[in-house]
Amino acid sequence: MQDIPSTYTQAAKSTHWQQAMQAEYQALQQQQTWTLVPPPPNKKILGCKWTYKKKTLPNGQLDRYKARLVALGYDQQYGVNYTETFSPVAKMTTIRILLTIALNRNWKTTQLDVSNAFLHGDLHEEVYMRQPPGFIDPKAPQSVCKLQKSLYGLKQAPRQWFDKLTQFLQTQGFRFSRSDPSLLILNTNNAQIFLLIYVDDILITGNNEELIQILLSALQSKFALKQLGEISLFLGIQIIKHPTGLFLSQRHYAERLLQDAGLLDSKPASTPISPKTKQAQADDPPFHDPTLYRRLAGSIQYLSITRPDIAFAANQICQHMHHPTNTDHQAIKRLLRYIKGTISYGLPIKAGDLNLRSYTDADWASDTTDRKSISGFCTFLGPTLVSWTVKKQVTVAKSSTEAEYRALSAATSDVIWIRRLTEELGVAQPEPTIIYCDNISAIALAKNPVFHARTKHIEIDYQFIRQHIHNGNIQLNHISSTDQIADIFTKSFTPARFHDLRRKLTIQDQNC
């Protein structure tokens, strides 16, 4: 966006950015984030800087100016001023499943935001930081900040905040989900409450609105919590109410992406990737701006959260980020022109039955550089697409059957995890989940031990799938290649075939 400063000197010239910095500094003081002390000898003193962002409403209009003080955590040393850093965040599949179940049960899904979330985390290590630009204490200009609370930019900041929040939630009766550690569950007196955490963005839903309000009051007494009402914009994803359910869209994000690439006025393409696979050229010159390529590729990958129709093309593009060529850049432009023509498309969430079904496919030895195969699979919860994956297989498959079987094994793992998650959410799957595969040999291999001696190199996958068939968790059904939805995740197609698969994937225009 324009007029967003990159330095304190630039920001200090604008009144609204000065006010934003002042508000952030006051919040830091109220939280008693640090105390000023003389610089300690033989201790690393971290730097800090201000970052600036314009916060927008779901319709793209300006909401407010946001300034944030960030510690320069890249100077931290493991074992000295930080140790563990891992902090879980909600899986996108979990978010889609939770929204689907809430829609089917007519539950309200409330969105929460915690102001200065990382400032709530307690620090256990000694961390020192220079005073923030523009806010140096005139009485102690040489002093440094000894951090008492966590701060944005510190390596351990996300973990400390997550621990602080979840410890409090456990005192309120919540327990961690076994399937997704960012999901917390409260079951008490016929009440079911689910709370999902993605850093400082939180979703809460359940069948007892009165109990939810009591819990929110308890949270507000402990943290600087804002109730944003019913979910409408979460992690940059618009959640739009439709007569038939919800619609997930990243239209504004896609528009900014096209603007960044200079393709807002480009001619739309009918498919995200050319149906004709181009062979790698040894003399293909490197793209002149690999940083731009990587930035666009990363943005496209995030856009695929609501656009599984571009997942295969995004996967192909991201495989060349280490050394992009001009041909790779043309592939990005082709994909962006497809996005331009389908900018209002997204993922619907509809009410219906809550039975799981999955589709899996593989394209054998499709990568001409190393002859590895591409796996693709997707899973529906009733009429709603909740999970999908495109991935190049780790090892070279010796046959199409082996490639399909490895894809089938990966899909089985995903299905077993989703079955466990839905059971915790109160939607148990009493019947085996049907996985549709278009390879007869792969299905026969899973059911017939006669093939076992000839396929020792995939024995683990073989035993894994056989076990879950025997336990009644999955059931393998054959499907024709024409009806195989997962085809869209493994290869490129002509416009007619691609549009047919996209329709079966349920991706549609927001206005439909």
GISUL-V165537 format. One record per residue. N is the residue number from 1. RES is the residue in three letters. OMEGA is omega in degrees with one decimal (none if undefined). Layout:
# GISUL-V165537
N&RES&OMEGA + N&RES&OMEGA
This chain:
# GISUL-V165537
1&MET&-178.2 + 2&GLN&176.1 + 3&ASP&170.0 + 4&ILE&-175.9 + 5&PRO&177.4 + 6&SER&179.7 + 7&THR&177.8 + 8&TYR&-178.3 + 9&THR&178.2 + 10&GLN&-176.2 + 11&ALA&-176.9 + 12&ALA&-179.8 + 13&LYS&-176.4 + 14&SER&-177.2 + 15&THR&-175.4 + 16&HIS&177.3 + 17&TRP&174.8 + 18&GLN&179.1 + 19&GLN&179.6 + 20&ALA&178.4 + 21&MET&179.4 + 22&GLN&179.2 + 23&ALA&179.2 + 24&GLU&-179.4 + 25&TYR&177.9 + 26&GLN&177.7 + 27&ALA&177.6 + 28&LEU&179.6 + 29&GLN&-180.0 + 30&GLN&179.6 + 31&GLN&-176.5 + 32&GLN&-175.1 + 33&THR&-179.5 + 34&TRP&168.4 + 35&THR&179.8 + 36&LEU&-179.4 + 37&VAL&173.8 + 38&PRO&179.5 + 39&PRO&-179.2 + 40&PRO&179.0 + 41&PRO&175.1 + 42&ASN&176.6 + 43&LYS&178.8 + 44&LYS&177.4 + 45&ILE&-179.2 + 46&LEU&171.7 + 47&GLY&175.2 + 48&CYS&178.3 + 49&LYS&175.1 + 50&TRP&171.4 + 51&THR&-171.1 + 52&TYR&-179.2 + 53&LYS&172.1 + 54&LYS&177.8 + 55&LYS&-176.1 + 56&THR&175.3 + 57&LEU&179.5 + 58&PRO&179.9 + 59&ASN&177.2 + 60&GLY&-179.3 + 61&GLN&-179.0 + 62&LEU&176.8 + 63&ASP&-179.3 + 64&ARG&175.3 + 65&TYR&-176.1 + 66&LYS&173.1 + 67&ALA&-177.8 + 68&ARG&176.3 + 69&LEU&-174.8 + 70&VAL&173.6 + 71&ALA&179.9 + 72&LEU&-172.8 + 73&GLY&-179.3 + 74&TYR&177.1 + 75&ASP&-179.2 + 76&GLN&-178.7 + 77&GLN&-178.7 + 78&TYR&-179.9 + 79&GLY&179.1 + 80&VAL&179.2 + 81&ASN&167.4 + 82&TYR&175.4 + 83&THR&-178.4 + 84&GLU&-177.6 + 85&THR&-172.5 + 86&PHE&175.0 + 87&SER&-178.2 + 88&PRO&170.4 + 89&VAL&-175.9 + 90&ALA&174.2 + 91&LYS&179.8 + 92&MET&177.6 + 93&THR&178.5 + 94&THR&179.3 + 95&ILE&-178.6 + 96&ARG&-179.7 + 97&ILE&180.0 + 98&LEU&177.9 + 99&LEU&179.8 + 100&THR&-179.6 + 101&ILE&178.4 + 102&ALA&177.9 + 103&LEU&-178.9 + 104&ASN&-177.5 + 105&ARG&178.8 + 106&ASN&175.7 + 107&TRP&173.9 + 108&LYS&176.3 + 109&THR&-176.8 + 110&THR&178.8 + 111&GLN&-179.6 + 112&LEU&176.4 + 113&ASP&179.5 + 114&VAL&178.7 + 115&SER&178.4 + 116&ASN&-172.6 + 117&ALA&-174.2 + 118&PHE&-178.6 + 119&LEU&179.9 + 120&HIS&-176.7 + 121&GLY&178.9 + 122&ASP&178.1 + 123&LEU&177.9 + 124&HIS&179.7 + 125&GLU&174.3 + 126&GLU&-179.7 + 127&VAL&180.0 + 128&TYR&-176.2 + 129&MET&175.7 + 130&ARG&179.2 + 131&GLN&-175.2 + 132&PRO&177.9 + 133&PRO&178.8 + 134&GLY&-176.5 + 135&PHE&178.3 + 136&ILE&-178.5 + 137&ASP&-177.6 + 138&PRO&179.9 + 139&LYS&-179.1 + 140&ALA&-174.6 + 141&PRO&-178.3 + 142&GLN&-178.0 + 143&SER&177.3 + 144&VAL&-179.2 + 145&CYS&170.4 + 146&LYS&-172.6 + 147&LEU&173.7 + 148&GLN&-179.5 + 149&LYS&177.7 + 150&SER&-178.5 + 151&LEU&177.5 + 152&TYR&-180.0 + 153&GLY&176.6 + 154&LEU&-176.6 + 155&LYS&-176.9 + 156&GLN&-173.3 + 157&ALA&-179.8 + 158&PRO&-178.2 + 159&ARG&-177.9 + 160&GLN&178.5 + 161&TRP&-179.2 + 162&PHE&179.1 + 163&ASP&-178.2 + 164&LYS&-178.2 + 165&LEU&-174.7 + 166&THR&175.3 + 167&GLN&177.4 + 168&PHE&-179.5 + 169&LEU&178.0 + 170&GLN&175.5 + 171&THR&178.1 + 172&GLN&176.1 + 173&GLY&179.0 + 174&PHE&172.5 + 175&ARG&179.1 + 176&PHE&169.0 + 177&SER&176.7 + 178&ARG&-175.4 + 179&SER&-178.0 + 180&ASP&-175.1 + 181&PRO&176.7 + 182&SER&177.6 + 183&LEU&177.5 + 184&LEU&-170.8 + 185&ILE&174.1 + 186&LEU&175.7 + 187&ASN&-180.0 + 188&THR&176.2 + 189&ASN&179.0 + 190&ASN&177.0 + 191&ALA&175.5 + 192&GLN&178.1 + 193&ILE&178.8 + 194&PHE&-179.5 + 195&LEU&-174.7 + 196&LEU&-173.8 + 197&ILE&169.9 + 198&TYR&-175.3 + 199&VAL&-179.1 + 200&ASP&174.5 + 201&ASP&-173.1 + 202&ILE&172.0 + 203&LEU&175.6 + 204&ILE&179.5 + 205&THR&179.7 + 206&GLY&-173.4 + 207&ASN&-178.9 + 208&ASN&-175.2 + 209&GLU&179.9 + 210&GLU&177.9 + 211&LEU&177.9 + 212&ILE&-179.9 + 213&GLN&176.5 + 214&ILE&179.2 + 215&LEU&179.4 + 216&LEU&177.1 + 217&SER&178.0 + 218&ALA&178.6 + 219&LEU&-179.3 + 220&GLN&178.2 + 221&SER&-176.7 + 222&LYS&-175.0 + 223&PHE&176.5 + 224&ALA&-171.1 + 225&LEU&174.7 + 226&LYS&173.6 + 227&GLN&-177.5 + 228&LEU&179.5 + 229&GLY&-179.2 + 230&GLU&-172.6 + 231&ILE&178.4 + 232&SER&178.1 + 233&LEU&-175.7 + 234&PHE&-179.5 + 235&LEU&-179.9 + 236&GLY&179.6 + 237&ILE&174.9 + 238&GLN&174.0 + 239&ILE&-172.2 + 240&ILE&177.9 + 241&LYS&177.2 + 242&HIS&176.1 + 243&PRO&-177.8 + 244&THR&-179.3 + 245&GLY&179.9 + 246&LEU&178.3 + 247&PHE&179.9 + 248&LEU&-175.2 + 249&SER&173.0 + 250&GLN&-174.3 + 251&ARG&-177.4 + 252&HIS&177.2 + 253&TYR&179.5 + 254&ALA&179.4 + 255&GLU&177.5 + 256&ARG&178.0 + 257&LEU&178.5 + 258&LEU&178.1 + 259&GLN&179.2 + 260&ASP&-179.1 + 261&ALA&-178.8 + 262&GLY&-176.3 + 263&LEU&-179.4 + 264&LEU&-178.2 + 265&ASP&-176.9 + 266&SER&177.9 + 267&LYS&-177.6 + 268&PRO&174.1 + 269&ALA&-174.9 + 270&SER&178.7 + 271&THR&-178.2 + 272&PRO&-177.6 + 273&ILE&-177.3 + 274&SER&178.2 + 275&PRO&179.6 + 276&LYS&-179.9 + 277&THR&179.8 + 278&LYS&177.0 + 279&GLN&178.5 + 280&ALA&179.9 + 281&GLN&-179.5 + 282&ALA&-176.9 + 283&ASP&179.3 + 284&ASP&-175.7 + 285&PRO&178.2 + 286&PRO&178.1 + 287&PHE&-170.2 + 288&HIS&-176.8 + 289&ASP&-178.4 + 290&PRO&178.0 + 291&THR&176.9 + 292&LEU&179.8 + 293&TYR&-177.7 + 294&ARG&179.1 + 295&ARG&178.7 + 296&LEU&179.9 + 297&ALA&178.3 + 298&GLY&178.7 + 299&SER&178.1 + 300&ILE&178.9 + 301&GLN&178.3 + 302&TYR&178.6 + 303&LEU&-178.2 + 304&SER&175.7 + 305&ILE&177.5 + 306&THR&-176.5 + 307&ARG&178.8 + 308&PRO&177.8 + 309&ASP&177.9 + 310&ILE&-173.8 + 311&ALA&-178.8 + 312&PHE&179.4 + 313&ALA&178.2 + 314&ALA&178.2 + 315&ASN&179.0 + 316&GLN&-178.5 + 317&ILE&-176.0 + 318&CYS&178.0 + 319&GLN&-175.8 + 320&HIS&-176.2 + 321&MET&-178.1 + 322&HIS&-178.4 + 323&HIS&-177.5 + 324&PRO&177.0 + 325&THR&177.6 + 326&ASN&177.6 + 327&THR&177.3 + 328&ASP&178.9 + 329&HIS&176.2 + 330&GLN&178.4 + 331&ALA&176.0 + 332&ILE&-180.0 + 333&LYS&177.4 + 334&ARG&-179.9 + 335&LEU&179.5 + 336&LEU&176.8 + 337&ARG&174.0 + 338&TYR&177.9 + 339&ILE&178.4 + 340&LYS&-178.3 + 341&GLY&-178.4 + 342&THR&-171.2 + 343&ILE&-179.6 + 344&SER&179.4 + 345&TYR&179.0 + 346&GLY&-173.7 + 347&LEU&177.4 + 348&PRO&170.9 + 349&ILE&-172.9 + 350&LYS&175.0 + 351&ALA&-179.8 + 352&GLY&177.1 + 353&ASP&-177.0 + 354&LEU&176.2 + 355&ASN&179.3 + 356&LEU&169.0 + 357&ARG&-174.1 + 358&SER&178.9 + 359&TYR&-178.9 + 360&THR&-178.2 + 361&ASP&175.2 + 362&ALA&174.3 + 363&ASP&-170.6 + 364&TRP&173.8 + 365&ALA&-173.0 + 366&SER&-179.8 + 367&ASP&-174.5 + 368&THR&-178.9 + 369&THR&-177.8 + 370&ASP&177.9 + 371&ARG&172.1 + 372&LYS&-176.2 + 373&SER&177.5 + 374&ILE&174.6 + 375&SER&175.2 + 376&GLY&175.2 + 377&PHE&179.5 + 378&CYS&-177.0 + 379&THR&178.5 + 380&PHE&169.1 + 381&LEU&-170.5 + 382&GLY&-179.9 + 383&PRO&-173.0 + 384&THR&174.9 + 385&LEU&-175.3 + 386&VAL&-176.5 + 387&SER&174.5 + 388&TRP&-178.5 + 389&THR&168.8 + 390&VAL&-176.9 + 391&LYS&172.3 + 392&LYS&-178.7 + 393&GLN&-173.0 + 394&VAL&-178.0 + 395&THR&178.2 + 396&VAL&178.3 + 397&ALA&-177.8 + 398&LYS&-180.0 + 399&SER&177.5 + 400&SER&178.3 + 401&THR&178.8 + 402&GLU&179.3 + 403&ALA&179.2 + 404&GLU&-177.2 + 405&TYR&176.7 + 406&ARG&175.9 + 407&ALA&178.8 + 408&LEU&178.5 + 409&SER&178.8 + 410&ALA&178.5 + 411&ALA&178.1 + 412&THR&177.9 + 413&SER&-179.4 + 414&ASP&-179.3 + 415&VAL&-179.6 + 416&ILE&177.9 + 417&TRP&-179.6 + 418&ILE&177.2 + 419&ARG&178.8 + 420&ARG&-179.8 + 421&LEU&-178.5 + 422&THR&176.5 + 423&GLU&177.5 + 424&GLU&178.8 + 425&LEU&176.4 + 426&GLY&177.9 + 427&VAL&-179.5 + 428&ALA&179.6 + 429&GLN&-175.9 + 430&PRO&-179.7 + 431&GLU&175.3 + 432&PRO&176.3 + 433&THR&-179.5 + 434&ILE&173.4 + 435&ILE&-177.6 + 436&TYR&-179.6 + 437&CYS&-177.5 + 438&ASP&-179.8 + 439&ASN&-176.1 + 440&ILE&-178.3 + 441&SER&179.3 + 442&ALA&178.0 + 443&ILE&179.0 + 444&ALA&179.0 + 445&LEU&179.9 + 446&ALA&-174.3 + 447&LYS&-169.5 + 448&ASN&-178.0 + 449&PRO&178.7 + 450&VAL&-177.0 + 451&PHE&-168.7 + 452&HIS&-175.7 + 453&ALA&-177.0 + 454&ARG&-174.4 + 455&THR&-177.4 + 456&LYS&-177.5 + 457&HIS&173.8 + 458&ILE&-175.6 + 459&GLU&-178.2 + 460&ILE&177.2 + 461&ASP&-179.0 + 462&TYR&-177.7 + 463&GLN&-179.0 + 464&PHE&-178.6 + 465&ILE&179.4 + 466&ARG&-178.5 + 467&GLN&-177.3 + 468&HIS&171.4 + 469&ILE&-179.1 + 470&HIS&-179.2 + 471&ASN&179.1 + 472&GLY&178.3 + 473&ASN&-179.3 + 474&ILE&174.7 + 475&GLN&-178.8 + 476&LEU&177.0 + 477&ASN&176.5 + 478&HIS&177.4 + 479&ILE&179.8 + 480&SER&179.7 + 481&SER&179.7 + 482&THR&-176.8 + 483&ASP&-176.8 + 484&GLN&-177.2 + 485&ILE&-176.5 + 486&ALA&175.2 + 487&ASP&-174.7 + 488&ILE&-178.8 + 489&PHE&-172.9 + 490&THR&-176.6 + 491&LYS&177.0 + 492&SER&-175.3 + 493&PHE&170.3 + 494&THR&-178.3 + 495&PRO&-176.5 + 496&ALA&-179.4 + 497&ARG&180.0 + 498&PHE&-179.1 + 499&HIS&177.0 + 500&ASP&179.2 + 501&LEU&178.3 + 502&ARG&177.2 + 503&ARG&179.0 + 504&LYS&177.0 + 505&LEU&178.3 + 506&THR&177.0 + 507&ILE&-174.5 + 508&GLN&176.4 + 509&ASP&-179.9 + 510&GLN&-174.7 + 511&ASN&-178.9 + 512&CYS&none
